[in-house]
Amino acid sequence: MTDWLEILRKQTETCSAMRKEVPKMLANPDIVEDQVKALYMALEEQVQFVEQLARTLEDNDYDFDVVKAAEELEEYYADLAAVAAEKLKRLMG
């Protein structure tokens, strides 16, 4: 049986670290377009994964607070992806 709460916990830890590291990475003056593109794509994958996780939690009748936590996590990843997308736009001219 899949431990959805453990997956959510791990995703939350990963997102917490990324919320600290992504801004530092994007602020690096030596970062290149391909790096930002790869970062953006990885963040978008996380958005999609956590969106699916939130739906799965909801479909399996998890507590509202658990589903809400997953939805908030999805928003955090989406915000990080948006920041990366903006940086990519600037690098592309």
C-alpha positions as CSV (number, residue, x, y, z in Angstrom):
1,M,0.0,0.0,0.0
2,T,1.3,3.4,-0.9
3,D,2.1,5.7,2.0
4,W,0.7,9.0,0.6
5,L,1.4,10.9,3.8
6,E,5.1,9.9,3.7
7,I,5.3,11.0,0.0
8,L,3.7,14.3,1.0
9,R,6.2,14.7,3.9
10,K,9.2,14.0,1.6
11,Q,7.8,16.4,-1.1
12,T,7.4,19.1,1.6
13,E,11.0,18.6,2.7
14,T,12.3,18.8,-0.9
15,C,10.2,21.9,-1.6
16,S,11.5,23.6,1.5
17,A,15.0,23.1,0.4
18,M,14.2,24.2,-3.1
19,R,12.6,27.4,-1.9
20,K,16.0,28.3,-0.4
21,E,18.2,27.1,-3.2
22,V,16.3,28.1,-6.4
23,P,16.6,31.9,-5.7
24,K,20.3,31.5,-5.0
25,M,20.8,29.5,-8.2
26,L,18.9,32.0,-10.3
27,A,20.8,35.0,-8.8
28,N,24.1,33.5,-9.9
29,P,25.4,35.7,-12.7
30,D,27.1,32.7,-14.3
31,I,23.9,30.7,-14.8
32,V,23.2,30.0,-18.4
33,E,20.0,29.5,-20.4
34,D,20.2,25.7,-20.6
35,Q,20.6,25.5,-16.8
36,V,17.6,27.7,-16.2
37,K,15.6,25.7,-18.7
38,A,16.4,22.4,-17.0
39,L,15.5,23.9,-13.6
40,Y,12.2,25.2,-15.0
41,M,11.4,21.8,-16.5
42,A,12.2,20.0,-13.3
43,L,10.0,22.4,-11.3
44,E,7.1,22.0,-13.7
45,E,7.4,18.2,-13.3
46,Q,7.2,18.7,-9.5
47,V,4.1,20.9,-10.0
48,Q,2.4,18.1,-12.0
49,F,3.4,15.4,-9.5
50,V,2.2,17.3,-6.5
51,E,-1.1,18.2,-8.3
52,Q,-1.6,14.4,-8.9
53,L,-0.7,13.7,-5.3
54,A,-3.3,16.3,-4.1
55,R,-6.0,14.7,-6.3
56,T,-5.1,11.2,-5.1
57,L,-5.3,12.3,-1.4
58,E,-8.6,14.0,-2.1
59,D,-9.9,10.9,-4.0
60,N,-8.9,8.7,-1.1
61,D,-10.8,10.9,1.4
62,Y,-7.8,12.2,3.3
63,D,-8.4,14.9,5.9
64,F,-9.1,18.3,4.4
65,D,-5.9,19.7,6.1
66,V,-3.8,17.1,4.4
67,V,-5.3,17.8,0.9
68,K,-4.9,21.5,1.6
69,A,-1.2,21.0,2.5
70,A,-0.6,19.2,-0.8
71,E,-2.4,22.0,-2.7
72,E,-0.2,24.6,-1.0
73,L,2.9,22.6,-1.9
74,E,1.7,22.6,-5.5
75,E,1.5,26.4,-5.3
76,Y,5.0,26.7,-3.9
77,Y,6.4,24.7,-6.7
78,A,4.4,26.7,-9.3
79,D,5.7,29.9,-7.8
80,L,9.3,28.6,-8.1
81,A,8.6,27.5,-11.7
82,A,7.3,31.0,-12.5
83,V,10.4,32.6,-11.1
84,A,12.5,30.3,-13.2
85,A,10.4,31.1,-16.3
86,E,10.9,34.8,-15.8
87,K,14.7,34.3,-15.5
88,L,14.6,32.2,-18.7
89,K,12.7,35.0,-20.5
90,R,15.3,37.5,-19.5
91,L,18.2,35.3,-20.6
92,M,16.6,34.6,-24.0
93,G,16.3,38.4,-24.5
